[in-house]
Amino acid sequence: DTPRPPYTTRSATLALCAAVAAAAAPSLPTSLIRIGMDAAHLQEALVQTAIEGQQLAGTFCPRVERPSAAQFLRDFVLPNRPCVITGLMDTWPATQRWTDDYMCSRLGDTHVSINVTPNGRGDAVTDEGIFAMPEERLMKFEEFLIKLREKDSDDVCYLSHQNDNLRQQLGASLFNDVPASISFVDEALGSTPDAVNLWMGDERATTTLHKDHYENLYAVVQGAKLFTLYPPATLPLLYPARFTPKSYSKSNGQWHLVDSPYDVPDATRSWISVDPAKPDYEKFPLFRHAVPTEVLLKRGEVLYLPSMWFHQVSQHEGTIAVNYWYDMVYGDRYCSHKLLEQLVASLPPNTREIPPQKEDTT
């Protein structure tokens, strides 16, 4: 048998781009639906691209022990493929030191930014179609730990402020317990991290389905996290849409959604509509085709989460993690994904159902 070439999920997207370009030429910047493809045929092409992309990516997340820079770049970064890295954290003092008592002794009086919601779902789409962002509270770390233990409270607290908080906000209090960067990743990517973030929360907090334009190295120090992953080509099955942003705010003991102080009036946010943990197949029928890769990341393990992979994250009680964000390379993969986003956005909402199956004429 002839060996198959090393296709990736990008191959499926680029194949779609070529098909659309052929149908739309020479007027690609104008409406694709008007000039070359009706909505039904465009949707069918998008769905087939998503299914092929998933088949190419597979659902297996390999485990590799302390790869070299060359192996990491060749086997995972370039093909945009996730993996679990073991052995990397064996020498990190944090894995032995970071108990509640130790953290409190180092950070007790330090003020930290905490994301607070009534349901543990910050940056999430509500049933009413609002993009709900968490209330940000500045509190002492000791107070945060107390609130984290109050399981009957409707204040779900999550230390998840993605502002390079481990370097910028917490300083030397904890940073000597973890490396400033990951050496073989620095070598493979030719850069150091843009941000290093600390995450602390419990089983009530969930990070909803989204993607990042970063190469993400996510290390679990205590507890465990469940990652539900979808490759970038899955986008046509995930129902991205634009939503009005609001922020949670608690006053007089009651939670409300108020206009976000971070958005201009009438602005909207693009987000994924589907919740993989509780999918509504009547509302989102194409999601039946979406096939996840599920990774239970345990204490002492590091997940390489490639740029632009969609991910939803839940966690066990008392989980502490650190992640390193390295900027992605903005090359043809980024451009092809942006085109995919524009094609999906061009579809009328009523076309986003399962396309009719072709008759078998054989």
BELJOKA-V714472 format. One record per backbone hydrogen bond with DSSP energy under -0.5 kcal/mol. CO is the residue of the C=O (numbers start at 1). NH is the residue of the N-H. E is the energy in kcal/mol with one decimal. If there is no record, write none. Layout:
CO,NH,E ; CO,NH,E
This chain:
5,7,-2.6 ; 8,11,-1.4 ; 8,12,-0.7 ; 9,13,-1.4 ; 10,14,-2.8 ; 11,15,-2.0 ; 12,16,-2.0 ; 13,17,-2.5 ; 14,18,-2.2 ; 15,19,-2.0 ; 16,20,-2.8 ; 17,21,-2.7 ; 18,22,-2.2 ; 19,23,-1.9 ; 20,24,-2.5 ; 21,25,-2.1 ; 24,27,-2.1 ; 27,30,-1.7 ; 31,35,-1.8 ; 32,36,-2.0 ; 32,37,-1.9 ; 38,42,-2.4 ; 39,43,-2.7 ; 40,44,-2.3 ; 41,45,-2.2 ; 42,46,-2.4 ; 43,47,-2.8 ; 44,48,-2.4 ; 45,49,-2.0 ; 46,50,-2.3 ; 47,51,-2.6 ; 48,52,-2.6 ; 49,53,-2.7 ; 50,54,-2.2 ; 51,55,-2.1 ; 52,56,-2.3 ; 53,57,-2.0 ; 54,58,-2.9 ; 60,62,-0.7 ; 62,84,-2.7 ; 64,66,-0.7 ; 64,86,-2.1 ; 68,72,-2.5 ; 69,73,-2.4 ; 70,74,-2.7 ; 71,75,-2.9 ; 72,76,-1.5 ; 72,77,-2.2 ; 73,78,-2.6 ; 76,81,-2.7 ; 77,80,-1.0 ; 82,62,-0.5 ; 83,85,-0.5 ; 83,304,-3.2 ; 84,64,-2.7 ; 84,86,-0.5 ; 85,302,-2.1 ; 86,66,-1.8 ; 87,90,-0.9 ; 89,92,-1.7 ; 91,93,-0.6 ; 92,95,-1.2 ; 93,96,-1.5 ; 93,97,-2.2 ; 94,98,-2.3 ; 97,99,-2.7 ; 99,103,-2.8 ; 100,104,-2.5 ; 101,105,-2.1 ; 102,106,-1.7 ; 103,107,-2.5 ; 104,108,-2.4 ; 107,110,-2.1 ; 107,141,-0.7 ; 108,142,-2.1 ; 110,141,-2.1 ; 112,114,-0.6 ; 112,139,-2.2 ; 114,116,-0.5 ; 114,137,-2.8 ; 115,158,-2.1 ; 116,135,-2.6 ; 117,156,-3.1 ; 120,122,-0.7 ; 120,206,-2.8 ; 122,208,-0.6 ; 124,132,-3.2 ; 126,129,-1.8 ; 129,244,-0.6 ; 130,126,-2.8 ; 130,132,-1.0 ; 131,133,-0.5 ; 131,246,-2.6 ; 132,123,-1.0 ; 132,124,-2.0 ; 133,248,-2.9 ; 135,116,-2.9 ; 135,137,-0.6 ; 137,114,-3.1 ; 137,139,-0.6 ; 139,112,-3.0 ; 140,144,-2.0 ; 141,145,-2.2 ; 142,146,-1.7 ; 143,147,-2.4 ; 144,148,-2.2 ; 145,149,-1.0 ; 146,149,-0.8 ; 147,150,-1.1 ; 149,151,-1.6 ; 150,153,-1.4 ; 154,156,-0.8 ; 155,157,-0.8 ; 156,117,-1.7 ; 158,115,-2.3 ; 158,160,-1.3 ; 159,200,-1.8 ; 160,162,-0.6 ; 161,163,-1.7 ; 161,165,-0.6 ; 164,167,-0.9 ; 164,168,-3.2 ; 165,169,-1.3 ; 165,170,-2.2 ; 170,173,-1.6 ; 171,174,-0.9 ; 171,175,-1.3 ; 172,176,-0.6 ; 174,177,-2.4 ; 175,178,-0.7 ; 177,94,-2.1 ; 181,183,-0.6 ; 182,185,-0.7 ; 182,186,-2.7 ; 183,187,-2.2 ; 184,188,-2.0 ; 185,189,-2.7 ; 186,190,-1.7 ; 186,191,-1.0 ; 195,325,-2.6 ; 196,166,-1.6 ; 196,167,-0.8 ; 197,323,-2.1 ; 199,321,-2.4 ; 200,159,-2.7 ; 201,319,-1.9 ; 202,205,-1.6 ; 206,122,-0.6 ; 206,208,-0.7 ; 207,313,-2.4 ; 209,272,-0.7 ; 210,311,-2.7 ; 212,214,-0.6 ; 212,308,-2.8 ; 213,328,-1.1 ; 214,216,-0.7 ; 215,217,-0.5 ; 215,326,-2.7 ; 216,218,-0.6 ; 216,305,-3.0 ; 217,219,-0.6 ; 217,324,-2.5 ; 218,303,-2.9 ; 219,221,-0.6 ; 219,322,-2.6 ; 220,300,-2.8 ; 222,320,-1.9 ; 223,299,-0.7 ; 224,316,-2.6 ; 225,227,-0.6 ; 225,297,-3.3 ; 226,314,-2.1 ; 227,229,-0.6 ; 227,295,-2.7 ; 228,312,-1.9 ; 229,293,-2.2 ; 230,310,-2.1 ; 231,234,-2.2 ; 232,235,-1.7 ; 233,236,-0.6 ; 234,237,-2.7 ; 235,238,-2.0 ; 238,273,-0.8 ; 238,274,-1.1 ; 239,273,-1.5 ; 241,271,-2.5 ; 243,269,-3.1 ; 244,131,-2.4 ; 245,260,-0.8 ; 246,133,-2.7 ; 247,258,-2.8 ; 249,251,-0.5 ; 249,256,-2.4 ; 251,254,-1.9 ; 254,251,-2.4 ; 256,249,-2.5 ; 256,258,-0.5 ; 258,247,-2.9 ; 260,263,-1.0 ; 264,267,-1.8 ; 267,245,-0.6 ; 269,243,-2.7 ; 271,241,-2.3 ; 274,276,-0.6 ; 275,278,-1.2 ; 276,279,-0.5 ; 279,281,-0.9 ; 280,284,-2.6 ; 284,287,-1.4 ; 285,288,-1.7 ; 286,289,-1.9 ; 287,290,-1.3 ; 290,292,-0.6 ; 292,294,-0.6 ; 293,229,-2.9 ; 293,295,-0.5 ; 295,227,-2.9 ; 295,297,-0.9 ; 296,298,-0.6 ; 297,225,-2.4 ; 298,301,-1.9 ; 300,89,-0.6 ; 301,220,-2.2 ; 302,85,-3.7 ; 302,304,-0.5 ; 303,218,-2.7 ; 303,305,-0.8 ; 304,83,-1.2 ; 304,306,-0.7 ; 305,216,-2.3 ; 306,309,-1.6 ; 310,230,-2.2 ; 311,210,-1.3 ; 312,228,-2.7 ; 313,207,-2.9 ; 314,226,-2.4 ; 316,319,-0.7 ; 319,201,-1.8 ; 320,221,-2.3 ; 320,222,-2.0 ; 321,199,-2.8 ; 322,219,-3.2 ; 323,197,-2.2 ; 323,325,-0.5 ; 324,217,-2.3 ; 324,326,-0.6 ; 325,194,-2.9 ; 325,195,-1.3 ; 326,215,-3.3 ; 328,330,-0.6 ; 329,331,-1.6 ; 331,335,-1.8 ; 332,336,-2.8 ; 333,337,-1.9 ; 334,338,-2.3 ; 335,339,-2.0 ; 336,340,-2.0 ; 337,341,-2.5 ; 338,342,-2.1 ; 339,343,-2.5 ; 340,344,-2.4 ; 341,345,-2.4 ; 342,346,-1.3 ; 344,347,-1.3 ; 348,351,-2.0 ; 349,352,-1.5 ; 351,353,-2.2 ; 359,361,-0.8
